[in-house]
């Protein structure tokens, strides 16, 4: 019997130049759905998305214009365009100029200019999200030998134009569930998505949890909610 299937939408870490391309990530998610709809063992009417962190924003963007996806769930969702551009305008302007220069340098020499996703040094003044990311990605808690903590500088000119919330209303009447930590510094992203989306929608908060807590430390509180959601709608 054909079965339902979830497409996990995640931050992509491409091997070539480690580009963080939101539009490429959205296209990859749609391509995964195309593949599944053609698979004889998959019920094409029971395909859903599950996106975590930036993958949550990508899943919303992809589903907004892909009605083949029947249920959309996110965990600690962020709009990477808003997250990465929440820096002083003067700093962003410099990064955009440097992005263009980095593209030219790559075209001329093949050399890629990189920036770290997570700083390799954290101070008391570091943003909470960076402290959490460091504790998860750069320690034995969540690190992986093949996890590349860098992205091409010119990713900034791609990220800066990405808007998770554009066309979010098109997801309706398909169901949208967002799970977020009540203490997460990124909860505003899920709240904005909830405000802009149409019914049916739900914002489920996990008491006492931060953004990264939902990756591992609060999984036992996240999974039951997601399981209930997908069993009902897929």
PyMOL commands that set and color helices and strands:
alter all, ss='L'
color gray80, all
select helices_A, chain A and resi 22-37+54-64+80-84+89-109+128-137+155-159+168-171+187-196+212-215+219-233
alter helices_A, ss='H'
color red, helices_A
select strands_A, chain A and resi 3-9+42-52+71-75+114-115+151-152+175-181+201-206
alter strands_A, ss='S'
color yellow, strands_A
deselect
rebuild
show_as cartoon
